[in-house]
Amino acid sequence: MATPAAARASSLRTPSTALPPWVARAGATCAGGLGVALLGLVLARAPLEAAFAVVIGGIGLVAIVWRPALGLYALAFAIPFGSVREVTIAGASVGVSQALALVTIAAWLARRLAFPRRVAFPRCDAPLLGGSAIPWALAAYLGALLVALWPAQSIPLAAKEMAKWIEFAAVLMLTAGELGPRETRGLVAALLLAGALQGLLGAYQFVRQIGPPGFILMGRFMRAHGTFAQPNPYGGFLGLLLPLSYATVVATWREAWPPGRRRHPGRLLLWGLALVATVTMAAGLVMSWSRGALLGAAAGAGLVLLAMGRRVWLALAVVVLLATPVVASTPSVVPTVLVERLTEALDYIGAPDVTAIEVTDANFANLERLAHWRAAWRMFERAPWLGVGTGQYAAVYPTVAVPRWEDPLGHAHNILLNVMAEGGLLALAAYLGLMAAAVWTTWRAARGAHGLQRAVTLGSLGMMGHLLAHNMVDNLYVHEMYLLIAMLLGMVLAQQRRAGLVMNRSKRGTP
């Protein structure tokens, strides 16, 4: 049996087959140079637009793999502006926001596989309504959608709906797991800047009368629609972001304007951006003339005010008491046309037969919604437990359509009826659980936060208020706006994750 010394001597006499380090480095350099040269030749022969896209896409991919938060920053702009340029793949339109979301998720997953680490979320104080209830409630809703695949007739429509919510879950977990305080500040700035630009674009369309003839308002204006092609989703996008902007103005003004201390340029810049975004987005929302957006904005502001504490409640009560006599004695304080816009739909709710009402330009939108509500209810009556199938509203609509209203429009213009029609009572219960978990989580987080953290939690709470109200007359899970919702809720979970880590370290006595 050979001794260790003999084995070492034998290994020393055995000639090594490994290349010297300088040879390996030279080979890698040559291979890299050859690859770059080949890529350059390919790009030189490719169209300029394709070559530019490949170069920018390659740089962006490397940056996103290095820091996944950069993909979220870009996604904040791609959601509202990505529809400007779309490509058709296998008969389906794919926008920039969809492609960017998939690339960001793939890069994040690759990074997690290469550098695995455990993401710790805080424990729930209550199993159903605690700090980390959102992921569990989302998993339950995804499970309900999976069950509702059983009666589905159209596989592409079902796959599209499932992919949307899986994408929502991935962006939610990415945001919750990757964002620190600095990344959160950057994402808030990106979202506010994107919202401000959309608000300015809508104001320009409103004043300059840019849009189709059907959007003409009061004979001299044009309903703002931004890059969304329709006023309602445009107003919905601004309404989802508006609470974040005014919450940032209110919650961070002490950080931006500290008394007797030197002002931090970055915090001051973020506060100024939030102020500009609040003005421009509020103006764009009103100029969209969307009933759902106006109702949602009121609901979101109401939730934010309730979460700000007793002092705000008392101040608001005083303002209401003082303003009520003024408004009552001076009706012109609230524009009559705005009141009529918000109340005109009430005349048609409960109408026994939509087909018996004469259709005019004034009531077309209201009657169309009522017709789709009736159709969705008929779907629910057909299959009350599992619905007609995930994503199947448009496929089943022709069999339940109200006469004169044959266009399926893609959804029921009421999210609860839409969920009931497609997924039955099982999906409805899961969806309501998800909404309750989101509202409760953001409410609790807002009560104990400060500074930018408070702005994020209040903004997310106001977003949920807008979502719940606006979705009663529309569906805001379009135009990739569900990714915006996922990012805002993900920032709240990221704050809770960091708070949970600090708490665990303090319990262990580690720094």
N, C-alpha and C positions, 0 to 999 in steps of 0.2 A: 504493500500500500504506500503510495507516494506521500511524503511529508509535505506540509504547506510550503516549506522553503523550496523543495524540489519542484512543486507545482509552479511557484512564482518564477523559478529559473527557467522552467520549460516555456512559460508564457513569454518570457523575455526573448528566448531564442526563436519563438514562432514569429515569422514575418507578419506584420500588420497589413490588413487589406483596406483599412480606412484611409480615405483621401485626406491629405493635409488641409487644414482649415482654409488656407488661402485659395486652394483649388476649388473648394466648395463655394466660397464666396464669389469667386470669379465665374463659376458655372451659373450660380443664381443670378448674378448681374447680367450675364450674357442672355440667359433665358428671359429675364425681365425686359431687357432691351429689345430682344427679338419680338416679344409679345407686344410691346409698345409700338414697334415699327409696323407689325402686321395690322394692329388696330388703326394706326395712322393711315395705312394704305386703304383699308376698308372705308374709313371715314372720308378719305379724299375722293373716293368714287361714289360715295353715297350722296343723296340730296342734302342740301345745306340744312334744311329743317330737321331731317332725321339725324344728321351728324351732331347738330347742336343739342338735340334731345338726348342722344346717347352720352355725350360728354357731361352735360349738366346732371343727367340722371345718375351717371356713375359717381360723380362727386357727391351728389346728395345721398346716394346709398351708403357710401363710406362714412359720411358724416352721421347718418342715422344709426348705423351699426355702432359707431363710436359713442354717440349720445342719443338714445331713443327720444329724449325730450325734444330734440330738434325736429323730429317728424311731427310731433304734436303742434309745435309752433307753425310749421308749414300747413298742417291740417286746419288750423284756425282760419287761414286765408282760403284754403282750397274749398272748404264747405260752402261759403257764399259765392266764391268766384270760379269754382271748378266747372260749373255748367257752361261757362263761356266757350270751352273747347272740349268736345267729347269725341270718342271714336266708337265705331261699331264693331263688336267682336261676336261672331256667331249669332248675328241678329239682335244682339242686346247692346244698348248704349252704355258705355263705361266712361265715367267722368274722371277728372283729375283727382277729386277727393276720394273716390273709391279706390283708384290705383294707389294713391299715396297711403291710404289707410292700410291696405293689404301689405305694401312694402314695409311700412313702419311696424306692423304687427309681426311680420316675418323676421325682420331684423331684431326686434325685441326678443322673440322666441329663440332665435339663433344665439343671441348674446346670453340668454338665460341658460341655454344648454351648454355653451362653452364655459361660462362662469356661473355655475349653480350657486344659489344662495336662497335661504329661506326668507320669505316675506311674512312678517308677523303682523297680524291684525289684532286690535284690541278685543278682549272678550265682551260678549253681550251681557248687559245687566239683566235683560229679559230675553228669552230665547227667540221671540218673534219680533220684538221691537227694539233691539239693542243696537250697539255701535256698529257691529258688522252684519246687520240684518240684510243689507242691500244685496250682497253676493248670494246669500241663501235664498232670498226672495226671487232674485233673477234666475237662479238655478231652477226653482220651482216653476217659474213661468216658461222657461225653456223646456222643461219636462212636459208641461201641459201642451205646448206647441208640438212636441214630438208625438204625443198621444193623438193629437188632432190631425196628424198626417194620415191616419188610417183611412178616413173617408175622402181624401183629396183626389180630385179628378185630373188636375193639371200638375204634373211633376215640376215643370219649370217655375210656375208661380209659387208652389210650395217651397222649392229650394231657395228661391229669391227671398221669401219671408224668413226662412230659417237662417239664411246667411246674414240677413240684416241684424237679427238679434244676437247671433254668435259674434258678429263684428262689434256690436254694442258691448257685449261682455268682455271681449278682448281689449278694447280701448279703455273700458272702465278699469280693468285690472292693471293694464299698462300704466295708466295715469296714477293709480293708487300706489303701485309698487315702485315707480321710478322717480317721482317728483319729490324734490326737496324744497326748502324755502326759496332758494334762488330760482329753480326751475319753475316753481309756482308763480313767482313774480313775472318771469318771462312769458309764461303762458297767458296770464291775465292781461299783460300788455298787448300781446298778439291778438287776443280776442277783442279787446277794446278798440284797437286800431282797425281791425277788420269791420267791426260794427260801425265805427265812425265813418269809414269810407262808404259803406253801404247807405248810411243815412244821408251823406252828402249827395250820392248818386240819385237817391230817391227824391231829394229836394230839387235837384236839377231837372229831373223828369217831370216833377209836379209843376214847376214854374214855366219851363220851356215847352210843355205839352209834347213830350216825347213818349210815344206809345201808340197802341192800336186805337181805333175810334171808339171801341167799346169801353175804354178806360176814361173817357172824357167825363169830367166832374164839374157840375154847375156851369157848364158852357165855356169855361175859360181856364180850367186846370186839367191836369191829367193825374189819375191815381198812380202813386209811386209804386214801382214794382222791382226796382233794382235789377239784379241779374237773375231773378227767379222767374221771370216771364209772367208771373201772376201776383196781384197785390196781397192775397191772403197768406201764402207762404213767406212772402217778403216781410209782411207785418209780423208774422209768427217768429221769424228769425230775430228781428229786432226786439220783439217782446221777450224772448228767452234771454237775451243778453242785457237788456236794459236794467234789470235789478242789479246785475254785477257792477254796472257803471255807477249808478247812484249810491250803491252800498259802498263802493270804493271811495267815492267823494266824502261820504259821511264818516266812514270808519277809519280812514287814514289821514284825515286833515291834521290831526295833532302830530303825526309823524312827518307830514310834509311841511308844516308850519310850527315847529317846536318853539315855545316862548323862551326867549333868552338864550337859545342855543343855535349853533350853526346848522343851517339847512342842508340836508343831504340832496345833491342834485338828482340822483336817481329816483328817490321817493317823491320829490317835488315834480319831476317830469311825469311820473305815473299818475299823480293826483291831477295834474293839468290835463293829461290825456283822458282820464276818467270824466272830468268835467266837460270837455269837448264832446266826448262820446255820448254823454247823457243828453246834451242839448241836441246833437244831430240825430241820434237814434229816436228820441222822443218826437222830434219833428217828422222824421221819416215814417214813424209808426202812424201818426195822425194823418199824414198825407197819403198813406196807403188806403185810408178810408175802409179798413177791414173791421167789421163788427167783432169778429173773434179776437183780433189783436187788441182792440180797445177794451173789451171785457177782460181779457187775460192780463192786460197791463194793470187794470184796477184790482184784480184778484191778487196779482203778485205784489203790488204795493201794499195791499192790506195785510198780507202775511208778514211782510218785512216789518211793517209798523208794529204789529202784534208781538213780534219777536224782539223788538228793541227795548222792551221793558216798561215798567209802570210810569216812569217820568214822561216817556213819549206818549203813552196813553193819555195821561192827564193833559199834556200840552195839546194833543189832538182833540180831546174833548172840549177844551176851552176854545180852540179854533172853530170847531163845528158849531158850538153854541153862539159864538159871535157872528159866524158867517151865515147861519140859517136865516135870520131876519133880513139880511142884505139880499140874499139870493131870492127869498120869497117876495120881497118888494121890488126887486129889479130882475125880471126874468131874462133880460138880455145878457146878464153875467155869464150864463151858460148858453152858448149858441143854440138856437132852436133847431137848426139843421143837424147838429150833433145829437141832440136828444131824439129827434125823429129817426136818425140812423140807428140808434141803439134799440128803439122800441118798435120799429115798424114790423119786425118779424113776429111780434107777439100776436098780431091780428090773425095769423094763419095757423098758429099752434093749436092743435085740437080740431082742425077742420075735418069733418067726417069723410069727405071725398075730394082728394086733390084734383082729380080729373074734371070735377064740376066747376072749378074756378078758372075764369078766363086768364090766360097767360099774357102779361104785358112786360115791357122792359123794366118796370118798377118792381114787379113781384117775381120775376123769373128765378132769381137766385134763391129766394125763400121757398118757392114751390119745388124747385129742383132738390133742395135739401130734404124737404118733407117726403118727396117721392122716394129718395134713397133710404130714408129712415124706415119707411113702410117696407121697402124691399128687404132691408136687413132684418127686420122683425119677422118677415115671412121665412127667411132662411133659418132663423132661430127656432121658429115653430116647427120646421121640418126635422131638425136634429137638436133638441135642447141640451143634451148632455155633452156631445163632442163637436157639435157644429157641422158645417158643410165641409170643413177641411182647412188647414192652415194655408193662408194666402189665396183662398178660392173665391173671394167675393166677386171679382170680375168674371170668373168662369161660370159661376152659378147665376149671376145677375139676370141674364136674358130669360131664365125660366120663372123669375119672380118679379120682373120689372113692372112698374106701374105704367099703364098706357100713356103714350106721348113722351115717355122718359126712358128711351132705350139705351142711352149712353151710360156705361157702367162707371166711368170716371175713376175707377181704381179702388175706391173705398167709399164708406157709407157717410162720410162727413160727420161722424160722431163715433169717437173711439170706443165707447162702451158698447154701442150697438154693433160696431165692426168686430170687436173681440167676441161678443156673444154669437154673432152670425158664423164666424169662422171656427171658433174653438169651443162654443157652448158654455155651460155654467162652470165647467172645470177651468177653462182658460180665463173666464171672467173673475173667478175667485183668486186665481194666481196673479192676474194683472192688478186687481185691487190690493192684494197683499204687497206687491212690488211698489205701488204708488204710496201706500201707507208707510212702508219701510223707508222710502226715500224722504217723505215729508217729516217723519219722526226723527230720522237721523240728522237731517239738516237743521231741524228745529232745536234739538238738544245741543248740537255742535255750536249753533249761533249764540246760545245763551251764555257760554263761558269763554268765548274767543275774544281776541283783541287785535287791533291793527288790521293788517292785510288778511289774517286768518278770519277775522270777523267779517270782512268784506266778502271773502269767498263763500263763507257759510250763509250769510244773509243773501248774497246773490243767488246761490243755489236754491235757497228756500223760496225766494221770489220767482225764480225760474220754474219751480214746481207749481207754484200758484198759477202762473201764466199757463203752463202746460195743461193743468187740470181744467181750467176754465175754457181756454181756446179749443181744446180737444172735444168739448161738448158740441161744437158746431163745425168741426173740421178734423183733420188728421195731420199732426205736425211731424210724424215719423216719415217724412219725405225729404227729398233733396239732401240726404245725408245729415239732416238736422239732429237725428238721433245720436250721431257721434258728438255733437256739441253738448247734448245732455249728458252723455257718458263722460266727457271730459270734466264738466263741472262737478258732477257727483264724484268722480274719481279724485278730484282735488280735495274734496271733503274727507274722503277715505284716507288720502295720503296724510292729511293733518292728523287724523286719528291714529294712523299707524305710527307716525313719529311720536305722538304723545304717549302711545302705548310702549314704545321702545324706551323712552325716557323714564316712564314709571317702572318698567321692569329693571332698568339699570339701578334706579334709586333703591329698589327693594333689595337688590343683590349687593348694594354698596359699592358698585363699580363706577368709575367716572364716565 
